[in-house]
Amino acid sequence: MPNSRYSDLDRPPLSEAALNRALVRPGSLWTGVTVVESTGSTNADLAEAARGGAPEGTVMVAEAQRAGRGRLGRTWSAPPRSGLTFSILLRPKVPVVAQGWLSLLYGVAAASAVRRLAEVDVRLKWPNDLLIGERKLAGVLAERADDAIVIGMGLNVSLRREELPVETATSLGIEEAACVDRDPLLRAVLREIEGHYAEWTAAKGDAEASGLRSAYLAACATVGRQVRIELPAEQSLTGRATGIDGFGHLQVEAAGERHTLSAGDVVHVRAVH
């Protein structure tokens, strides 16, 4: 049975029933977890479900994703069951101007959960890439679907070096993490998201009052670094990342001027001595 979902014993399948028993309970954010064998994009599937009225707290996990997307429209792929590929549906009742913090909140929660369970030093590259050292462990993509927000993550768990999509990536397996079991990792990430989301929504999206901004700064590897920001229209900006403003935007000092960026692809520049 070469194509059986059980053929690679190093990469066992997730149990939808077990995940629902663990995560869906009265008062919980999570209202249902669906695990599919394969799909084009969990974000696209959940966005369609959101437009159809799916409730907040819906989670979709794909054992394999055929048309995964990263930020800036990049494609993203990995062997079946080698990572955690999943999306969540949220309907935050906070001012729209504050909702830009959601993808940063997701990054903070995911980094915290993985750091605790896998015992690796996970940091964040603005806005929400998970790094170990300078290598990318996971990417996060948030998209609006009518009044809902869908956020997806691809976390490299057991990928081997020859399976990495790019040379600058890594996985928990490569980093010899304490945990490479996808089930407890997924539970930990979702529970961490639930806790941060509850605090943030209780503060009506105020990142300062909820502690989100300080938590983000504590986990961020970008602030304080020399960076190059790749901007639209093939432009770039090089300077020092000095902070994160109240909207989650990156502040950069370049040529004596302060720039505030809401989007852009960040490259950490090695210091020249």
Buried (B, 14 or more C-beta within 10 A) or exposed (E): EEEEBEEBEEBEBBEBEEBBEBBBEEEEBBBBBBBBEEBEBBBBBBBEBBEEEBEBBBBBBBBBBEEBBBBEEEEBBBEBBBBBBBBBBBBBEBEEEBBBBBBBBBBBBBBBBBBBBBEBEBBBBBBBBBBBEEBBBBBBBBBEBEEBBBBBBBBBBBBEEEBBBEEEBBBBBBBEBEBBEBBEBBBBBBBBBBEBBEBBBEBEBBBEEBBBBEBBBEBBBBBEBBBBBEBEEEEEBEBBBBBBEEBBBBBBEBEEEEBEBEEBBBBBEEEEE
